[in-house]
């Protein structure tokens, strides 16, 4: 029955991929960008990551949250890439742009809760 449910299969595949990444030290952000199949989601994710680099963190996160209103596997990959990029930023950069490490952690938890993966941050983010 588990294998017949497409959502459960996707979650299973995601967890397997996360475990693989943890053991092989694959760059999480890049791995998830590659996994996005929808070209529009790919493009939008690239734009959101550029916004992060430019310091428009709050605006980019708001746009990500709006996109998560229609959750899909591609959106999960986009969200993981988004928060992996935020994880790479130092605290001074975050504070300079009115964002905190706590908000990053809250965002990761929110992203995973949308997919029913609460409490699994360690599997998706190093």
QUIWOWO-V810611 format. One record per backbone hydrogen bond with DSSP energy under -1.0 kcal/mol. CO is the residue of the C=O (numbers start at 0). NH is the residue of the N-H. Records with the same first field share a line. If there is no record, write none. Layout:
BEGIN
CO->NH / NH
END
This chain:
BEGIN
4->8
5->9
6->10
7->11
8->12
9->13
10->14
11->15
12->16
13->17
14->18
15->19
16->20
17->21
18->22
19->23
20->24 / 25
26->30
27->31
28->32
29->33
30->34
37->41
38->42
39->43
40->44
41->45
42->46
43->47
44->48
45->49
46->50
47->51
48->52
49->53
50->55
51->54
54->56
55->59
56->60
57->61
58->62
59->63
60->64
61->65
62->66
63->67
65->68
66->69
71->75
72->76
73->77
74->78
75->79
76->80
77->81
78->82
79->83
80->84
81->85
82->86
83->87
85->88
89->93
90->94
91->95
92->96
93->98
94->97
99->103
100->104
101->105
102->106
103->107
104->108
105->109
106->110
107->111
108->112
109->113
111->116
112->115
116->119
119->122
120->124
END
